[in-house]
Amino acid sequence: MNDLNHQLRAEGLTIAQASAISGIGRTKLYEAIAQRKLKARKWGSRTIVLRSDLLQFLAALPEVQ
């Protein structure tokens, strides 16, 4: 990744972006937010998930045995 792309990487993700990055569907992400497993923020009507919160959520998922 070049320096410009690295500098422009979004830290606040829409649900659609978080879904595409994580591979988890929008409905399941909204469920995780409602269950307070995934932190989200509101800006007007938009729901924003911070990249760091998404990564933390993914890291906390149970491992396959």
Steps between C-alpha positions, in 0.01 A plus 500: 500500500646838408518791744200686354272196523618434854426860601153490343391170655166564671489446875123538521312234304139480393321174571534407131876561513538310829304213348722489190820514707394240757303262281213518749156598372334831583227336706751315717701818552186685611424210738852523645452874550161447672659237728784745577759259363604752232535869581339743259445872490230716346548807285155620407328197355826329403641217710879504510729221618860591571750277323672429835168392659426269205844338530455459875157340445642258244791408726257423785296250296541142624757283331393189312593190695 
